[in-house]
Amino acid sequence: MLKAKTGEEKMDTLLSKSQIPIIDLAHCGTEETPVKSVVIRVASQLHKALSDKGIAFLVNHGISEEKLKQAWQHLDDFCELPADVKQHYIKGVNECNGYTEPGQELTNETDPEPELRHAFNICTINARNLPEEPLPGFSDQIAGLAKDFKALAGFVLQSLAIGLELPQSFFLENHSRMLDGDLDNVSLLRLLYYPPVVEDDNKCEVMKGQCKYSYQRCASDNPDFQFHDDIRSEDDELAAGNSGLANGSKRTDRDTFTLLAQDSEGGLEVKLPESSKWKRVGHLPGAILIISGEILSVWTDAKYAAVSHRVVVPEQESLKSHGRHSIAFFCHPDNLTSISSADLPNHSSDQENDSKKKRKKSFKIAKDKVYSAYQSIKERFKEKNGS
C-alpha cells in the first residue's frame, strides 16, 4: 500500500536528487594571488555548471558559517530597534544603501505586492551608512563580511573568464569598483530576514518580535495559498498543492551573478534552463549558491542562462513557522562597462548553435535592453518602483 504524502515528509530537492553541482573552492588562494591550478579546475567546473544549470553550490569558500550567523544576529538586533531609530537608516527610493522595512518595496513589476521582509543594503563600505552607535560592532562585522563577499566574487570572476577562454583579468577589470558606491558600481550586499507565517483564525500574518504585518493574499476569511504566476505550466499547478504561498518575488537578477547564503531550507525555488517547472533547491549548510544573472547571459550570448528564482513558504509546519535569514551579494559590472557578447571568442560549432536556438525569448528581450551595466540597473529600478 502506498503511503500518502504529508506536508511533514522530507521534500525532494535538487540537492537531495544530486541535480545541483557542488564546487569545492578549498586551497584557491586569494583574489590577488589565486592558485593557478585551482582556478583552472574551478573554471572548468563552473563553466559546465552554469552552462547546464545556471546555478551551483560553492563550498570551502573561505567565509565561515560563524561570520554568517553573526551577520544574521546583527540584523535581528537592528529589527528590534525602536522605529524612530530605524528611520535614520531607511533607504530612499533612488538610493542604494540602507534599510527597507516590510511593505516598503514591491515584489515585482508585473504583479506588484509589498515585499514582506526586512532588508539592509550595503552598496558602499562606509561606516556612515551602518548603525554603529545604536548597535556596537555592527559596522565592523558587516563591513568585513562585505569585503569577504567581494573577494569571493573576484575569484569567481577570474574563474568565469578562464572558463570562457578570456584573459583571466577580463571580468575582474570590468568589476573593479564593487562596493565603491552606486555612482561607479551598483554591486551590493543585502542582509535579509523573512518573518515566519502565522495562521490565526484563518488570517495569515508574518511576524517579527511584537510587530505583525498582514499578508495581502491572506487578508480575507478564505486565504488564497496559490502562487499566482501566469507562466506556470500545467504540471506546476498540479504539483503545487498548498505550497505556493509567496514569501518573496519571482525574478531573474539583472546582474552578472548572485551569491546567496541561507540559514535554512527556506523555500527557494528555481526554473532551470530549458525547464518550465519550479524546483526546490534545498539547503547545504555553510554553502553559498551562485545564480547566473541577466547581464552574464547577455555577455555570453545566452551560453549561461539567467535563472528565474523565487521564495515560497514551505508547506512543512516546522519550516513555515520559523523565520528565514539569507545574505545575497549582487555582483554587477562597473556602471560604464559595455555589455556585449562580441567580447567572447568566436564559437561556431553546430552543437552550440543548436543550443542558442533553444534559449528562451526572455534572454533575447534582455539582450535587446542592455546597453551598459548602468542602463540595465536603472531600468530595473524604474520597474521596481513603478515609474
C-alpha positions in Angstrom: 0.0 0.0 0.0 1.3 3.4 -1.0 1.9 5.8 1.9 0.1 9.1 1.4 2.4 12.1 1.4 2.2 14.6 4.2 3.5 18.1 4.4 5.9 17.0 7.1 7.7 14.4 4.9 11.1 15.3 3.6 10.7 17.1 0.3 12.6 16.2 -2.8 15.1 19.0 -3.8 17.7 19.5 -6.5 20.2 18.9 -3.8 18.7 15.7 -2.4 18.5 14.3 -6.0 22.1 15.3 -6.7 20.9 17.6 -9.5 22.9 20.6 -8.5 26.6 20.9 -9.0 28.8 21.4 -5.9 32.2 23.2 -6.5 35.0 23.0 -3.9 37.0 26.2 -3.6 39.4 24.8 -1.0 43.0 26.0 -1.4 42.0 28.6 -4.0 44.3 31.2 -2.6 43.3 34.9 -2.5 41.7 37.2 -5.1 45.1 38.9 -5.6 47.1 35.6 -5.8 44.8 32.7 -6.7 46.4 29.3 -7.0 46.5 28.7 -10.8 45.8 25.0 -10.8 42.7 25.5 -8.5 41.4 28.4 -10.6 41.7 26.3 -13.8 39.8 23.4 -12.1 37.1 25.7 -10.7 36.8 27.4 -14.1 36.1 24.1 -15.8 33.5 23.1 -13.2 31.9 26.5 -13.1 31.6 26.7 -16.9 29.8 23.3 -17.0 27.6 24.1 -14.1 26.4 27.5 -15.4 26.1 26.2 -18.9 23.9 23.2 -17.8 22.1 24.6 -14.8 22.8 28.3 -14.3 23.4 27.6 -10.6 25.9 25.8 -8.3 26.8 25.4 -4.7 30.2 26.8 -3.6 31.8 25.1 -0.6 35.0 25.8 1.3 34.7 29.4 0.0 36.5 30.9 2.9 33.6 32.7 4.6 32.9 31.0 7.9 29.5 30.0 9.0 30.1 31.8 12.2 30.5 35.1 10.3 27.2 34.5 8.5 25.4 33.7 11.8 26.8 36.9 13.4 25.5 39.0 10.5 22.0 37.5 10.9 22.1 38.2 14.6 23.1 41.8 13.9 20.2 42.1 11.5 17.8 40.7 14.1 19.2 43.2 16.7 18.6 46.0 14.1 15.0 44.9 13.6 14.4 45.1 17.3 15.5 48.8 17.5 12.8 51.4 18.1 11.0 52.5 14.9 12.3 56.1 15.2 15.9 54.8 15.4 15.5 52.6 12.3 14.1 55.6 10.4 17.5 57.1 10.4 18.7 54.2 8.1 15.7 53.9 5.8 16.8 53.5 2.1 15.4 56.2 -0.1 13.6 55.5 -3.4 16.7 56.3 -5.6 19.3 55.2 -3.0 21.2 52.0 -2.7 22.4 51.9 0.9 20.0 51.5 3.9 17.2 49.6 5.4 13.9 48.6 3.9 11.1 47.6 6.2 8.3 45.1 5.4 5.9 46.6 2.8 8.3 49.3 1.6 9.2 47.7 -1.7 7.1 45.8 -4.3 7.7 42.1 -5.1 7.8 42.6 -8.9 6.6 44.9 -11.7 4.0 42.6 -13.2 2.1 41.6 -10.1 3.1 44.2 -7.6 2.6 43.4 -3.9 4.6 44.5 -0.8 7.8 42.7 0.0 7.2 41.3 3.4 10.7 41.1 4.6 13.4 43.1 6.4 16.4 44.0 4.3 19.6 46.0 4.9 21.6 47.0 1.8 25.3 47.8 1.7 26.5 49.3 -1.6 29.4 51.3 -0.1 31.7 50.1 2.7 31.3 53.2 4.7 30.7 53.5 8.5 28.3 56.4 8.0 25.8 54.1 6.3 25.9 51.5 9.1 24.2 51.7 12.5 27.3 51.6 14.7 26.1 53.9 17.5 22.9 52.0 18.4 24.5 48.6 17.7 28.2 48.5 18.6 30.1 46.0 16.4 27.5 46.1 13.6 29.7 48.3 11.3 33.0 46.4 11.6 31.4 43.0 11.3 29.1 43.8 8.3 31.8 45.8 6.5 34.2 42.8 7.0 31.6 40.4 5.6 31.0 42.7 2.6 34.8 42.6 1.9 34.7 38.8 2.1 31.9 38.5 -0.4 33.7 41.0 -2.7 36.8 38.9 -2.6 34.9 35.7 -3.3 33.2 37.4 -6.2 36.6 38.4 -7.5 37.8 34.8 -7.5 34.6 33.7 -9.3 35.0 36.4 -11.9 38.5 35.2 -12.7 37.3 31.6 -13.0 34.5 32.7 -15.3 37.0 34.4 -17.6 39.2 31.3 -17.9 36.1 29.1 -18.4 35.1 31.3 -21.3 38.7 31.4 -22.8 39.1 35.0 -22.0 42.1 36.7 -20.2 41.9 35.8 -16.5 41.5 39.5 -15.5 38.8 40.4 -18.1 35.8 40.3 -15.8 37.7 41.4 -12.8 38.8 44.6 -14.6 35.2 45.3 -15.6 34.0 44.8 -11.9 36.9 46.8 -10.3 34.6 49.3 -8.4 32.4 46.8 -6.5 31.2 48.3 -3.2 32.8 51.7 -4.0 29.3 53.3 -4.3 26.4 53.2 -6.8 27.9 56.2 -8.8 30.5 53.8 -10.0 29.1 50.3 -9.5 25.8 49.1 -8.0 27.0 45.8 -6.6 25.6 45.4 -3.1 25.4 43.1 -0.1 21.9 42.6 1.2 21.0 41.1 4.6 17.5 39.6 4.6 15.1 38.4 7.2 11.8 36.7 6.1 9.5 36.6 9.2 7.5 33.4 9.8 4.0 32.9 8.6 1.5 32.7 11.4 -2.1 31.4 10.9 -4.7 32.5 13.4 -8.4 32.3 12.9 -8.0 31.9 9.1 -5.8 35.0 8.9 -2.3 34.9 7.6 0.3 37.2 9.1 4.1 37.4 9.1 5.7 38.2 12.3 8.8 39.8 13.8 9.0 40.2 17.5 6.0 42.2 18.6 5.3 43.6 15.1 2.8 41.9 12.8 2.3 42.6 9.1 -0.7 41.2 7.3 0.0 39.2 4.2 -2.0 40.6 1.4 -3.0 37.4 -0.3 -4.5 36.1 3.0 -6.4 39.2 4.1 -9.8 37.5 3.5 -11.5 34.9 5.6 -10.7 32.4 2.8 -6.9 32.6 2.4 -5.6 32.0 -1.1 -2.5 29.9 -0.8 -1.8 29.6 -4.5 1.2 31.5 -6.0 -0.3 33.4 -9.0 2.1 33.1 -11.9 0.8 33.4 -15.4 3.7 31.5 -16.9 3.4 28.4 -14.7 3.0 25.1 -16.6 0.0 22.8 -16.0 2.3 20.3 -14.3 3.4 23.1 -11.9 -0.2 23.8 -10.9 -0.9 20.1 -10.3 2.2 19.7 -8.2 2.0 22.9 -6.2 -0.8 21.9 -3.8 -0.8 24.4 -1.0 2.9 25.0 -1.1 2.9 28.1 -3.3 2.3 30.9 -0.9 4.8 33.5 -2.0 7.1 35.0 0.6 9.1 37.0 -2.0 9.1 37.8 -5.7 9.9 35.7 -8.7 12.7 37.2 -10.6 15.9 36.8 -12.6 18.6 39.1 -11.2 19.8 41.8 -13.5 23.4 41.3 -12.6 26.4 39.2 -13.5 25.7 36.7 -10.8 24.3 36.5 -7.3 26.0 34.8 -4.4 23.4 33.6 -1.8 23.9 32.2 1.7 20.9 30.9 3.7 20.5 29.7 7.2 17.9 27.0 6.5 15.8 25.4 3.8 13.5 28.3 3.3 11.6 27.6 0.2 14.0 28.8 -2.5 12.9 27.5 -5.9 14.4 27.9 -9.4 13.5 27.3 -13.0 16.5 25.6 -14.6 17.4 26.4 -18.2 15.1 24.6 -20.7 12.6 23.8 -18.0 9.1 25.2 -17.3 8.9 23.7 -13.8 9.8 25.2 -10.4 12.3 23.1 -8.5 13.1 23.4 -4.8 16.9 24.0 -4.4 17.5 22.5 -0.9 19.8 23.7 1.8 23.5 22.8 2.1 24.8 24.2 5.5 27.7 26.6 5.0 27.5 26.6 1.2 27.0 29.7 -0.9 24.7 29.4 -4.0 25.8 31.1 -7.2 22.9 32.1 -9.6 23.6 33.3 -13.1 22.1 36.7 -13.9 20.8 38.6 -16.9 24.0 40.6 -17.6 26.1 37.4 -17.7 23.5 35.8 -20.0 23.8 38.7 -22.4 27.6 38.8 -22.1 27.8 35.1 -23.0 25.2 35.2 -25.8 22.9 33.1 -23.5 25.6 30.4 -23.1 24.9 30.9 -19.3 21.2 31.4 -18.9 19.7 33.8 -16.3 17.9 31.6 -13.8 14.4 32.5 -12.6 14.0 32.1 -8.8 11.5 32.8 -6.1 10.9 32.1 -2.4 7.7 30.3 -1.4 6.6 29.5 2.1 7.3 25.8 2.8 4.3 23.6 3.5 6.1 21.9 6.4 4.9 23.5 9.6 8.4 23.1 11.1 9.8 25.3 8.4 6.8 27.7 7.8 6.6 28.7 11.5 10.2 29.9 11.6 11.8 33.0 10.2 14.4 32.7 7.5 17.7 34.6 7.1 19.7 35.0 3.9 22.6 37.1 2.6 22.8 38.0 -1.1 25.7 39.6 -2.9 24.6 41.0 -6.2 27.7 41.2 -8.4 27.5 44.0 -11.0 30.0 45.3 -13.6 31.2 48.9 -13.3 28.4 51.3 -14.5 30.2 52.4 -17.7 31.0 48.8 -18.8 29.6 48.0 -22.2 27.9 44.6 -22.2 28.4 42.7 -25.5 28.8 39.1 -26.4 31.3 40.3 -29.0 33.9 40.2 -26.2 33.9 36.4 -26.3 36.0 34.2 -28.6 34.0 33.1 -31.7 32.4 29.7 -31.1 30.5 28.3 -34.1 30.1 24.6 -33.5 26.7 23.1 -34.6 26.1 22.0 -31.1 26.4 25.5 -29.7 24.3 27.0 -32.4 21.6 24.5 -31.7 21.8 25.3 -28.0 21.4 29.0 -28.7 18.2 28.5 -30.7 16.6 26.8 -27.7 17.1 29.7 -25.3 14.0 31.4 -24.1 12.7 34.6 -25.6 13.3 36.4 -22.2 17.0 36.3 -22.9 16.6 37.9 -26.3 14.5 40.6 -24.7 17.1 41.2 -22.0 19.8 41.4 -24.7 17.9 44.0 -26.6 17.5 46.1 -23.5 21.0 46.1 -22.1 23.4 48.7 -23.5 25.6 49.2 -20.4 25.6 48.0 -16.9 24.4 51.3 -15.6 21.4 51.5 -18.1 20.5 47.9 -17.1 20.2 48.6 -13.4 18.4 51.9 -13.9 15.8 50.0 -15.9 15.3 47.6 -13.0 14.9 50.5 -10.5 12.2 52.0 -12.7 10.4 48.7 -12.9 10.7 48.1 -9.2 9.3 51.5 -8.2 6.6 51.5 -10.9 7.8 54.6 -12.7 
